[in-house]
Amino acid sequence: MTEEDFARLKRRFLRYVRDYRMETPAERQNIALKRAHTLRVCRNMGFITRGEGISGADARLARAAALLHDAGRFPQYARWRTFNDAASANHGLLGVEAIGKAKLLEGISRGERSLIIRAVKYHNALALPRLDKRSLLFLKLVRDADKLDIWNVFIEYFGQEKKDRPTAAGQGLPEGKGISPASLRGILENRVVRLAEVKSLNDYKLLLLSWVFGLNFGTTFRLLRKRRLLERLAATLPRGQAAGRVIAHLEKFVSLRSS
Ligand SMILES: [Fe+2]
């Protein structure tokens, strides 16, 4: 992918987003949220590729995949007014569909197009699918860059007054008091907490924290540490024994991988 290819793609993408015109301020806020998230994921991608020694055409390709990874969020919100896939449709698949319909990748070589499409399609999959090595590389890059920003988004979200929180960012979960045993077990077993194990907003925070078990690159672990994302997210959990165990366990996991 050339610089020119990327610049053209970015212009197209921004025009694509602009075409999702919303009527109310709350709706516009939700669209703006995803646009800003996308641009930050692109920036994260720059950090990760540099840290991993990926440069030139491949770095641009990775940035292009980051740019399009959430293309499905816009039609999802326009149609269902939610970012909850379970209540609407899988936004990875919606993205693939939307990219084709809006012809965002026109003029890009077939090989590069397929790498981008796969990264979009599976960026939100629970586990990595079986793909060839090169498809997996770009998919892993997108998943890491995306998670780094989502953590940030939620840290800000949980730090906001309830009335100021963007309406579509929460999952409609009850606040809850403690942490459910199932989600605690997930963390201690070094696995991503399943949505079925999430009973409250606190469990959802554990689910977010458990994403560290799905990270792929040393650079991502280092960025996570540098930005103190785990500590800041964990700080929003209710104080107690369970929270203490979660934090200690995760810190050990991350420190082993970020040195
Ligand atoms: Fe996404």
py3Dmol code that shows the C-alpha trace and the ligand (Angstrom):
import py3Dmol

protein = """\
ATOM      1  CA  MET A   1       0.000   0.000   0.000  1.00  0.00           C
ATOM      2  CA  THR A   2       1.418   3.389  -1.030  1.00  0.00           C
ATOM      3  CA  GLU A   3       1.151   6.648   0.919  1.00  0.00           C
ATOM      4  CA  GLU A   4      -1.206   7.825  -1.783  1.00  0.00           C
ATOM      5  CA  ASP A   5      -3.412   4.757  -1.409  1.00  0.00           C
ATOM      6  CA  PHE A   6      -3.671   5.356   2.299  1.00  0.00           C
ATOM      7  CA  ALA A   7      -4.402   9.079   1.949  1.00  0.00           C
ATOM      8  CA  ARG A   8      -7.179   8.325  -0.539  1.00  0.00           C
ATOM      9  CA  LEU A   9      -8.626   5.659   1.689  1.00  0.00           C
ATOM     10  CA  LYS A  10      -8.656   8.024   4.642  1.00  0.00           C
ATOM     11  CA  ARG A  11     -10.471  10.711   2.655  1.00  0.00           C
ATOM     12  CA  ARG A  12     -13.029   8.159   1.531  1.00  0.00           C
ATOM     13  CA  PHE A  13     -13.518   6.851   5.030  1.00  0.00           C
ATOM     14  CA  LEU A  14     -14.066  10.310   6.505  1.00  0.00           C
ATOM     15  CA  ARG A  15     -16.609  11.060   3.791  1.00  0.00           C
ATOM     16  CA  TYR A  16     -18.299   7.738   4.513  1.00  0.00           C
ATOM     17  CA  VAL A  17     -18.622   8.673   8.194  1.00  0.00           C
ATOM     18  CA  ARG A  18     -19.868  12.150   7.377  1.00  0.00           C
ATOM     19  CA  ASP A  19     -22.705  10.627   5.385  1.00  0.00           C
ATOM     20  CA  TYR A  20     -24.138   9.183   8.606  1.00  0.00           C
ATOM     21  CA  ARG A  21     -26.088  12.254   9.558  1.00  0.00           C
ATOM     22  CA  MET A  22     -27.927  12.059  12.853  1.00  0.00           C
ATOM     23  CA  GLU A  23     -30.754  14.164  14.145  1.00  0.00           C
ATOM     24  CA  THR A  24     -30.234  14.517  17.886  1.00  0.00           C
ATOM     25  CA  PRO A  25     -27.132  15.630  19.823  1.00  0.00           C
ATOM     26  CA  ALA A  26     -27.015  12.258  21.641  1.00  0.00           C
ATOM     27  CA  GLU A  27     -26.999  10.410  18.320  1.00  0.00           C
ATOM     28  CA  ARG A  28     -24.319  12.683  16.925  1.00  0.00           C
ATOM     29  CA  GLN A  29     -22.249  12.104  20.068  1.00  0.00           C
ATOM     30  CA  ASN A  30     -22.391   8.341  19.555  1.00  0.00           C
ATOM     31  CA  ILE A  31     -21.250   8.621  15.936  1.00  0.00           C
ATOM     32  CA  ALA A  32     -18.492  11.067  16.892  1.00  0.00           C
ATOM     33  CA  LEU A  33     -17.358   8.631  19.567  1.00  0.00           C
ATOM     34  CA  LYS A  34     -16.728   5.907  16.999  1.00  0.00           C
ATOM     35  CA  ARG A  35     -15.037   8.262  14.573  1.00  0.00           C
ATOM     36  CA  ALA A  36     -12.647   9.456  17.276  1.00  0.00           C
ATOM     37  CA  HIS A  37     -12.061   5.877  18.453  1.00  0.00           C
ATOM     38  CA  THR A  38     -11.126   4.873  14.909  1.00  0.00           C
ATOM     39  CA  LEU A  39      -8.572   7.649  14.561  1.00  0.00           C
ATOM     40  CA  ARG A  40      -6.990   6.774  17.904  1.00  0.00           C
ATOM     41  CA  VAL A  41      -6.794   3.107  16.891  1.00  0.00           C
ATOM     42  CA  CYS A  42      -4.896   4.234  13.788  1.00  0.00           C
ATOM     43  CA  ARG A  43      -2.491   6.140  16.009  1.00  0.00           C
ATOM     44  CA  ASN A  44      -2.049   3.112  18.268  1.00  0.00           C
ATOM     45  CA  MET A  45      -1.345   1.085  15.167  1.00  0.00           C
ATOM     46  CA  GLY A  46       1.508   3.433  14.316  1.00  0.00           C
ATOM     47  CA  PHE A  47       3.043   2.832  17.747  1.00  0.00           C
ATOM     48  CA  ILE A  48       2.629  -0.933  17.597  1.00  0.00           C
ATOM     49  CA  THR A  49       4.004  -1.386  14.080  1.00  0.00           C
ATOM     50  CA  ARG A  50       7.009   0.800  14.883  1.00  0.00           C
ATOM     51  CA  GLY A  51       7.632  -1.139  18.084  1.00  0.00           C
ATOM     52  CA  GLU A  52       7.393  -4.418  16.232  1.00  0.00           C
ATOM     53  CA  GLY A  53       9.702  -3.355  13.413  1.00  0.00           C
ATOM     54  CA  ILE A  54       6.968  -3.276  10.771  1.00  0.00           C
ATOM     55  CA  SER A  55       7.448  -0.426   8.305  1.00  0.00           C
ATOM     56  CA  GLY A  56       6.666   0.816   4.798  1.00  0.00           C
ATOM     57  CA  ALA A  57       3.855  -0.778   2.823  1.00  0.00           C
ATOM     58  CA  ASP A  58       2.970  -3.218   5.606  1.00  0.00           C
ATOM     59  CA  ALA A  59       2.747  -0.477   8.220  1.00  0.00           C
ATOM     60  CA  ARG A  60       0.404   1.466   5.945  1.00  0.00           C
ATOM     61  CA  LEU A  61      -1.654  -1.635   5.300  1.00  0.00           C
ATOM     62  CA  ALA A  62      -1.987  -2.165   9.041  1.00  0.00           C
ATOM     63  CA  ARG A  63      -3.059   1.440   9.437  1.00  0.00           C
ATOM     64  CA  ALA A  64      -5.637   0.975   6.668  1.00  0.00           C
ATOM     65  CA  ALA A  65      -7.060  -2.053   8.481  1.00  0.00           C
ATOM     66  CA  ALA A  66      -7.229   0.001  11.671  1.00  0.00           C
ATOM     67  CA  LEU A  67      -9.018   2.778   9.798  1.00  0.00           C
ATOM     68  CA  LEU A  68     -11.723   0.436   8.548  1.00  0.00           C
ATOM     69  CA  HIS A  69     -11.973  -1.979  11.478  1.00  0.00           C
ATOM     70  CA  ASP A  70     -15.142  -0.395  12.883  1.00  0.00           C
ATOM     71  CA  ALA A  71     -16.747   0.622   9.585  1.00  0.00           C
ATOM     72  CA  GLY A  72     -19.690  -1.527  10.641  1.00  0.00           C
ATOM     73  CA  ARG A  73     -20.413   0.616  13.680  1.00  0.00           C
ATOM     74  CA  PHE A  74     -21.940   3.371  11.556  1.00  0.00           C
ATOM     75  CA  PRO A  75     -24.598   1.353   9.725  1.00  0.00           C
ATOM     76  CA  GLN A  76     -25.167  -0.551  12.986  1.00  0.00           C
ATOM     77  CA  TYR A  77     -25.966   2.632  14.834  1.00  0.00           C
ATOM     78  CA  ALA A  78     -27.969   4.083  11.956  1.00  0.00           C
ATOM     79  CA  ARG A  79     -30.182   1.018  11.786  1.00  0.00           C
ATOM     80  CA  TRP A  80     -30.457  -0.107  15.411  1.00  0.00           C
ATOM     81  CA  ARG A  81     -29.288   2.894  17.466  1.00  0.00           C
ATOM     82  CA  THR A  82     -27.025   0.650  19.519  1.00  0.00           C
ATOM     83  CA  PHE A  83     -23.429  -0.610  19.609  1.00  0.00           C
ATOM     84  CA  ASN A  84     -24.520  -3.841  21.234  1.00  0.00           C
ATOM     85  CA  ASP A  85     -23.931  -6.624  18.698  1.00  0.00           C
ATOM     86  CA  ALA A  86     -26.140  -9.068  20.593  1.00  0.00           C
ATOM     87  CA  ALA A  87     -29.062  -6.663  20.246  1.00  0.00           C
ATOM     88  CA  SER A  88     -28.363  -5.933  16.575  1.00  0.00           C
ATOM     89  CA  ALA A  89     -25.793  -7.679  14.372  1.00  0.00           C
ATOM     90  CA  ASN A  90     -22.091  -8.548  14.406  1.00  0.00           C
ATOM     91  CA  HIS A  91     -20.381  -5.257  13.550  1.00  0.00           C
ATOM     92  CA  GLY A  92     -17.345  -7.010  12.043  1.00  0.00           C
ATOM     93  CA  LEU A  93     -19.569  -8.575   9.410  1.00  0.00           C
ATOM     94  CA  LEU A  94     -21.530  -5.356   9.006  1.00  0.00           C
ATOM     95  CA  GLY A  95     -18.204  -3.650   8.331  1.00  0.00           C
ATOM     96  CA  VAL A  96     -17.264  -6.028   5.540  1.00  0.00           C
ATOM     97  CA  GLU A  97     -20.647  -5.440   3.958  1.00  0.00           C
ATOM     98  CA  ALA A  98     -20.422  -1.660   4.318  1.00  0.00           C
ATOM     99  CA  ILE A  99     -16.887  -1.485   2.903  1.00  0.00           C
ATOM    100  CA  GLY A 100     -18.089  -3.282  -0.200  1.00  0.00           C
ATOM    101  CA  LYS A 101     -21.208  -1.193  -0.580  1.00  0.00           C
ATOM    102  CA  ALA A 102     -19.364   2.124  -0.157  1.00  0.00           C
ATOM    103  CA  LYS A 103     -16.519   0.857  -2.409  1.00  0.00           C
ATOM    104  CA  LEU A 104     -13.994   2.040   0.169  1.00  0.00           C
ATOM    105  CA  LEU A 105     -11.256  -0.301  -1.089  1.00  0.00           C
ATOM    106  CA  GLU A 106     -11.639   0.394  -4.788  1.00  0.00           C
ATOM    107  CA  GLY A 107      -8.227   0.630  -6.454  1.00  0.00           C
ATOM    108  CA  ILE A 108      -6.463  -1.385  -3.753  1.00  0.00           C
ATOM    109  CA  SER A 109      -4.847  -4.634  -4.903  1.00  0.00           C
ATOM    110  CA  ARG A 110      -6.796  -7.815  -4.373  1.00  0.00           C
ATOM    111  CA  GLY A 111      -4.259  -9.267  -1.940  1.00  0.00           C
ATOM    112  CA  GLU A 112      -4.250  -6.181   0.253  1.00  0.00           C
ATOM    113  CA  ARG A 113      -8.010  -5.935   0.112  1.00  0.00           C
ATOM    114  CA  SER A 114      -8.393  -9.453   1.393  1.00  0.00           C
ATOM    115  CA  LEU A 115      -5.986  -8.816   4.301  1.00  0.00           C
ATOM    116  CA  ILE A 116      -7.941  -5.714   5.325  1.00  0.00           C
ATOM    117  CA  ILE A 117     -11.311  -7.437   4.961  1.00  0.00           C
ATOM    118  CA  ARG A 118     -10.237 -10.362   7.134  1.00  0.00           C
ATOM    119  CA  ALA A 119      -8.928  -8.044   9.808  1.00  0.00           C
ATOM    120  CA  VAL A 120     -12.240  -6.164   9.838  1.00  0.00           C
ATOM    121  CA  LYS A 121     -14.336  -9.305   9.793  1.00  0.00           C
ATOM    122  CA  TYR A 122     -12.592 -10.988  12.725  1.00  0.00           C
ATOM    123  CA  HIS A 123     -11.381  -8.027  14.779  1.00  0.00           C
ATOM    124  CA  ASN A 124     -14.181  -8.601  17.304  1.00  0.00           C
ATOM    125  CA  ALA A 125     -14.251 -12.429  17.191  1.00  0.00           C
ATOM    126  CA  LEU A 126     -14.007 -14.122  20.562  1.00  0.00           C
ATOM    127  CA  ALA A 127     -10.965 -16.125  19.499  1.00  0.00           C
ATOM    128  CA  LEU A 128      -8.559 -15.957  16.585  1.00  0.00           C
ATOM    129  CA  PRO A 129      -9.811 -17.903  13.553  1.00  0.00           C
ATOM    130  CA  ARG A 130      -7.600 -20.244  11.538  1.00  0.00           C
ATOM    131  CA  LEU A 131      -6.056 -18.117   8.831  1.00  0.00           C
ATOM    132  CA  ASP A 132      -2.787 -17.956   6.938  1.00  0.00           C
ATOM    133  CA  LYS A 133       0.131 -16.339   8.737  1.00  0.00           C
ATOM    134  CA  ARG A 134      -0.037 -12.997   6.979  1.00  0.00           C
ATOM    135  CA  SER A 135      -3.792 -12.572   7.471  1.00  0.00           C
ATOM    136  CA  LEU A 136      -3.290 -13.413  11.123  1.00  0.00           C
ATOM    137  CA  LEU A 137      -0.547 -10.809  11.490  1.00  0.00           C
ATOM    138  CA  PHE A 138      -2.785  -7.943  10.390  1.00  0.00           C
ATOM    139  CA  LEU A 139      -5.726  -9.268  12.345  1.00  0.00           C
ATOM    140  CA  LYS A 140      -3.629  -9.462  15.521  1.00  0.00           C
ATOM    141  CA  LEU A 141      -2.321  -5.954  14.971  1.00  0.00           C
ATOM    142  CA  VAL A 142      -5.850  -4.573  14.658  1.00  0.00           C
ATOM    143  CA  ARG A 143      -7.082  -6.447  17.703  1.00  0.00           C
ATOM    144  CA  ASP A 144      -4.250  -5.096  19.851  1.00  0.00           C
ATOM    145  CA  ALA A 145      -4.522  -1.496  18.632  1.00  0.00           C
ATOM    146  CA  ASP A 146      -8.291  -1.626  19.136  1.00  0.00           C
ATOM    147  CA  LYS A 147      -8.127  -2.969  22.689  1.00  0.00           C
ATOM    148  CA  LEU A 148      -5.663  -0.318  23.777  1.00  0.00           C
ATOM    149  CA  ASP A 149      -8.163   2.348  22.860  1.00  0.00           C
ATOM    150  CA  ILE A 150     -11.262   0.593  24.140  1.00  0.00           C
ATOM    151  CA  TRP A 151      -9.664   0.407  27.576  1.00  0.00           C
ATOM    152  CA  ASN A 152      -9.119   4.122  27.434  1.00  0.00           C
ATOM    153  CA  VAL A 153     -12.680   4.757  26.304  1.00  0.00           C
ATOM    154  CA  PHE A 154     -14.078   2.786  29.235  1.00  0.00           C
ATOM    155  CA  ILE A 155     -11.753   4.387  31.771  1.00  0.00           C
ATOM    156  CA  GLU A 156     -13.112   7.739  30.654  1.00  0.00           C
ATOM    157  CA  TYR A 157     -16.636   6.409  30.546  1.00  0.00           C
ATOM    158  CA  PHE A 158     -16.524   5.080  34.097  1.00  0.00           C
ATOM    159  CA  GLY A 159     -14.959   8.352  35.249  1.00  0.00           C
ATOM    160  CA  GLN A 160     -17.865  10.407  33.906  1.00  0.00           C
ATOM    161  CA  GLU A 161     -21.000  11.436  35.696  1.00  0.00           C
ATOM    162  CA  LYS A 162     -23.803   9.081  34.668  1.00  0.00           C
ATOM    163  CA  LYS A 163     -25.761  11.816  32.970  1.00  0.00           C
ATOM    164  CA  ASP A 164     -22.783  12.719  30.744  1.00  0.00           C
ATOM    165  CA  ARG A 165     -22.060   9.169  29.624  1.00  0.00           C
ATOM    166  CA  PRO A 166     -22.642   8.505  25.914  1.00  0.00           C
ATOM    167  CA  THR A 167     -25.902   6.603  25.719  1.00  0.00           C
ATOM    168  CA  ALA A 168     -24.735   3.751  23.493  1.00  0.00           C
ATOM    169  CA  ALA A 169     -21.423   3.007  25.271  1.00  0.00           C
ATOM    170  CA  GLY A 170     -22.848   1.239  28.340  1.00  0.00           C
ATOM    171  CA  GLN A 171     -24.160  -2.268  27.965  1.00  0.00           C
ATOM    172  CA  GLY A 172     -27.393  -1.717  29.820  1.00  0.00           C
ATOM    173  CA  LEU A 173     -26.013  -3.698  32.773  1.00  0.00           C
ATOM    174  CA  PRO A 174     -26.972  -3.179  36.413  1.00  0.00           C
ATOM    175  CA  GLU A 175     -24.308  -1.488  38.548  1.00  0.00           C
ATOM    176  CA  GLY A 176     -24.045  -4.454  40.961  1.00  0.00           C
ATOM    177  CA  LYS A 177     -22.115  -4.690  44.207  1.00  0.00           C
ATOM    178  CA  GLY A 178     -19.452  -7.358  44.007  1.00  0.00           C
ATOM    179  CA  ILE A 179     -17.770  -9.492  41.392  1.00  0.00           C
ATOM    180  CA  SER A 180     -19.342 -12.753  40.215  1.00  0.00           C
ATOM    181  CA  PRO A 181     -17.374 -15.968  40.954  1.00  0.00           C
ATOM    182  CA  ALA A 182     -17.469 -16.968  37.271  1.00  0.00           C
ATOM    183  CA  SER A 183     -15.796 -13.816  36.009  1.00  0.00           C
ATOM    184  CA  LEU A 184     -13.228 -13.908  38.816  1.00  0.00           C
ATOM    185  CA  ARG A 185     -12.429 -17.503  37.867  1.00  0.00           C
ATOM    186  CA  GLY A 186     -11.926 -16.434  34.250  1.00  0.00           C
ATOM    187  CA  ILE A 187      -9.248 -13.944  35.271  1.00  0.00           C
ATOM    188  CA  LEU A 188      -7.462 -16.400  37.543  1.00  0.00           C
ATOM    189  CA  GLU A 189      -7.502 -18.985  34.731  1.00  0.00           C
ATOM    190  CA  ASN A 190      -5.855 -16.509  32.351  1.00  0.00           C
ATOM    191  CA  ARG A 191      -8.731 -16.493  29.940  1.00  0.00           C
ATOM    192  CA  VAL A 192     -11.030 -13.904  28.477  1.00  0.00           C
ATOM    193  CA  VAL A 193     -14.214 -13.635  30.541  1.00  0.00           C
ATOM    194  CA  ARG A 194     -17.288 -14.682  28.574  1.00  0.00           C
ATOM    195  CA  LEU A 195     -20.223 -12.360  28.123  1.00  0.00           C
ATOM    196  CA  ALA A 196     -22.465 -15.075  29.641  1.00  0.00           C
ATOM    197  CA  GLU A 197     -20.464 -14.737  32.869  1.00  0.00           C
ATOM    198  CA  VAL A 198     -21.112 -11.013  33.069  1.00  0.00           C
ATOM    199  CA  LYS A 199     -23.864 -10.204  35.550  1.00  0.00           C
ATOM    200  CA  SER A 200     -23.127  -6.585  36.355  1.00  0.00           C
ATOM    201  CA  LEU A 201     -21.087  -3.594  35.303  1.00  0.00           C
ATOM    202  CA  ASN A 202     -18.317  -4.815  37.645  1.00  0.00           C
ATOM    203  CA  ASP A 203     -18.148  -8.116  35.805  1.00  0.00           C
ATOM    204  CA  TYR A 204     -18.028  -6.205  32.562  1.00  0.00           C
ATOM    205  CA  LYS A 205     -14.968  -4.392  33.879  1.00  0.00           C
ATOM    206  CA  LEU A 206     -13.415  -7.803  34.547  1.00  0.00           C
ATOM    207  CA  LEU A 207     -14.247  -8.844  31.019  1.00  0.00           C
ATOM    208  CA  LEU A 208     -12.452  -5.751  29.734  1.00  0.00           C
ATOM    209  CA  LEU A 209      -9.467  -6.435  31.987  1.00  0.00           C
ATOM    210  CA  SER A 210      -9.342 -10.069  30.855  1.00  0.00           C
ATOM    211  CA  TRP A 211      -8.613  -8.923  27.309  1.00  0.00           C
ATOM    212  CA  VAL A 212      -4.934  -8.777  28.303  1.00  0.00           C
ATOM    213  CA  PHE A 213      -4.959 -12.551  27.855  1.00  0.00           C
ATOM    214  CA  GLY A 214      -5.713 -12.034  24.175  1.00  0.00           C
ATOM    215  CA  LEU A 215      -2.976  -9.506  23.437  1.00  0.00           C
ATOM    216  CA  ASN A 216      -0.453 -10.479  20.810  1.00  0.00           C
ATOM    217  CA  PHE A 217       2.558  -8.167  20.836  1.00  0.00           C
ATOM    218  CA  GLY A 218       5.189  -7.150  23.361  1.00  0.00           C
ATOM    219  CA  THR A 219       4.792  -3.543  22.242  1.00  0.00           C
ATOM    220  CA  THR A 220       1.114  -3.628  23.180  1.00  0.00           C
ATOM    221  CA  PHE A 221       1.955  -4.893  26.664  1.00  0.00           C
ATOM    222  CA  ARG A 222       4.510  -2.111  27.028  1.00  0.00           C
ATOM    223  CA  LEU A 223       2.000   0.528  25.897  1.00  0.00           C
ATOM    224  CA  LEU A 224      -0.585  -0.898  28.281  1.00  0.00           C
ATOM    225  CA  ARG A 225       1.871  -0.510  31.120  1.00  0.00           C
ATOM    226  CA  LYS A 226       3.093   2.905  30.096  1.00  0.00           C
ATOM    227  CA  ARG A 227      -0.468   4.194  29.969  1.00  0.00           C
ATOM    228  CA  ARG A 228      -1.313   2.460  33.250  1.00  0.00           C
ATOM    229  CA  LEU A 229      -4.506   1.169  31.679  1.00  0.00           C
ATOM    230  CA  LEU A 230      -4.995  -1.817  33.960  1.00  0.00           C
ATOM    231  CA  GLU A 231      -4.495   0.147  37.149  1.00  0.00           C
ATOM    232  CA  ARG A 232      -6.813   2.900  35.990  1.00  0.00           C
ATOM    233  CA  LEU A 233      -9.553   0.493  34.978  1.00  0.00           C
ATOM    234  CA  ALA A 234      -9.103  -1.665  38.064  1.00  0.00           C
ATOM    235  CA  ALA A 235      -9.383   1.454  40.210  1.00  0.00           C
ATOM    236  CA  THR A 236     -13.044   1.712  39.182  1.00  0.00           C
ATOM    237  CA  LEU A 237     -13.800  -1.720  40.736  1.00  0.00           C
ATOM    238  CA  PRO A 238     -15.310  -1.846  44.214  1.00  0.00           C
ATOM    239  CA  ARG A 239     -12.539  -2.196  46.808  1.00  0.00           C
ATOM    240  CA  GLY A 240     -12.323  -5.656  48.290  1.00  0.00           C
ATOM    241  CA  GLN A 241     -10.532  -8.934  48.383  1.00  0.00           C
ATOM    242  CA  ALA A 242     -11.646 -10.068  44.946  1.00  0.00           C
ATOM    243  CA  ALA A 243     -10.539  -6.836  43.281  1.00  0.00           C
ATOM    244  CA  GLY A 244      -7.176  -7.081  45.021  1.00  0.00           C
ATOM    245  CA  ARG A 245      -6.658 -10.601  43.701  1.00  0.00           C
ATOM    246  CA  VAL A 246      -7.628  -9.573  40.190  1.00  0.00           C
ATOM    247  CA  ILE A 247      -5.208  -6.671  40.128  1.00  0.00           C
ATOM    248  CA  ALA A 248      -2.283  -8.646  41.545  1.00  0.00           C
ATOM    249  CA  HIS A 249      -2.876 -11.471  39.095  1.00  0.00           C
ATOM    250  CA  LEU A 250      -3.089  -9.202  36.063  1.00  0.00           C
ATOM    251  CA  GLU A 251      -0.086  -7.146  37.030  1.00  0.00           C
ATOM    252  CA  LYS A 252       2.037 -10.243  37.255  1.00  0.00           C
ATOM    253  CA  PHE A 253       0.807 -11.440  33.868  1.00  0.00           C
ATOM    254  CA  VAL A 254       1.545  -8.122  32.186  1.00  0.00           C
ATOM    255  CA  SER A 255       4.920  -7.526  33.823  1.00  0.00           C
ATOM    256  CA  LEU A 256       6.149 -10.910  32.535  1.00  0.00           C
ATOM    257  CA  ARG A 257       5.273  -9.899  28.975  1.00  0.00           C
ATOM    258  CA  SER A 258       6.260  -6.262  28.841  1.00  0.00           C
ATOM    259  CA  SER A 259       9.891  -6.509  29.923  1.00  0.00           C
TER     260      SER A 259
END
"""
ligand_1 = """\
1
LIG
Fe -15.002 -3.011 16.764
"""
view = py3Dmol.view(width=600, height=400)
view.addModel(protein, "pdb")
view.setStyle({"model": 0}, {"cartoon": {"style": "trace"}})
view.addModel(ligand_1, "xyz")
view.setStyle({"model": 1}, {"stick": {}})
view.zoomTo()
view.show()
